[in-house]
Amino acid sequence: MRIASIETIIVDLPTRRPHHLAMATINSQGRVLARIRDENGNEGIGEAPVIPHYGAETVEGIKLLIDDYLGPSVIGQNPAALEAILLTMDDIVKDNAYAKGVVEMSCVDLTARSFGVSAAALFGGAVRERIPTLWVLGTGDAEKDIAEAEEKMAAGLYKLFLVKIGKGDPRDDVARAAAVKQALGDRARVHVDINQSWNETTAVWSIERLQDAGIAVIEQPLPRADIEGMRRLSERFAVPIMADEAVDTIDSAMAFARNRAAAAFSLKVVKHGGLLRTRKVATIAEAAGLSLFGGTMLESSIGTAASAQLFSTISRLDWGCQLFAPELFSDSLTVEQLVYQDFHLVVPSGPGFGMTIDPDKLAFYRRDGGRYRRAM
């Protein structure tokens, strides 16, 4: 089995409602799909979504890098040789985890499909068939957040929630998160995500109040470079401090684990540069006694299924996963749909990621010639 071709396509998907983060408001999100084929025409698919201002890569840059550099470098290689493929791409260009990750992801899907197994089987096998799933409350309004959470709980879909804060006045943000937790009480667990928006003084003031309000986890309160500040917050507070943007590479995971600069890591397959490197970051956390959370870059059903396959192999996923995005988008790119029930995401059974691209949806949402016009 050898890689014969790689095709990349930029696709935009609309959201059901504006999704507010500290760094952006998302009404429509772009992603790069990679379709990798072997000499017999068998196909594997991968996805690299981009959250505006979260990282350094863009969909246009990812596509160009794969088309002109990374793709040609791996043509002729065995897609099952994931480490060799990653090393080949590392020799071509440094960093660029999203671009490398989507190539590797499509190799995983192709390999698992060729073997007739789920992608989880390539990483030690699944230890769970369902993953507790968290819904992100990103309306920016406490009453709307509470109403949305109540609706999700009543439907039996979610009882873990994350409130996106950090964009506004810290006093207002803290009050909004506290109001959500007070309204939901012991029926739900509530996290907050600041997306690097506070300095240490603001973080100390805010976390004291969030901890008193019953918030379960504080995600990435400080800028990614401030590892010492994250360490001090982790030492100061009983509520776990989770690292997200700050832990992207294996080296940064080692630094955070060595310095006890966080109590938990948020894993994201695209952020870490593929499934294999995500599993290595998880292993570092496991060895250091840190808890883990399955994060999201707002993947469609393709990337969400890939993430779910990998997360299903992690023995302790203490905080569940954040793989809610297919329900945030107003449409899907795949024939198969993910199943959310009884407050869990059902891990697709495969083969590969268990997802097949819907050609009509791809034709509609692709940026080059599709009929959909994204919201700017």
Secondary structure, 3 states (H helix, E strand, C coil): CCEEEEEEEEEEEEEEEEEECCCCEEEEEEEEEEEEEECCCCEEEEEEECCCCCCCCCHHHHHHHHHHHHHHHHCCCCCCCHHHHHHHHHHHCCCCHHHHHHHHHHHHHHHHHHHCCEHHHHHCCCCCCEEEEEEEECCCCHHHHHHHHHHHHHCCCCCEEEEECCCCCHHHHHHHHHHHHHHHHHHCEEEEECCCCCCHHHHHHHHHHHHHHCCCEEECCCCCCCHHHHHHHHHHCCCCEEECCCCCCHHHHHHHHHHCCCCEEEECHHHHCCHHHHHHHHHHHHHHCCEEEECCCCCCHHHHHHHHHHHCCCCCCCCCECCCHHHHECCCCECCCCEEECCEEECCCCCECCCCECHHHHHHHECCCCCCCCCC
